[in-house]
Amino acid sequence: MSIGRPAPEEAASCYWRYIDRVPGDDVVGTLATQLEEAPRLLSRISEQMSLHRYAPGKWSLARC
């Protein structure tokens, strides 16, 4: 089952820059693919890299 792309009136205009990044109309399929790809991508981040903060007091991947 495919949910499909929302109609223009179904999402606020500020969300379309994100919606338009989804290829095709199968959002659920895209999420399933990302669920498979995410662990492989995240496993390349070392503990030290996960603690990096871009400025003092800002968030890191490991801690908010």
Long-range contacts (C-beta under 8 A, 24 or more apart in sequence): 1-28, 2-26, 2-27, 2-28, 2-29, 3-27, 3-28
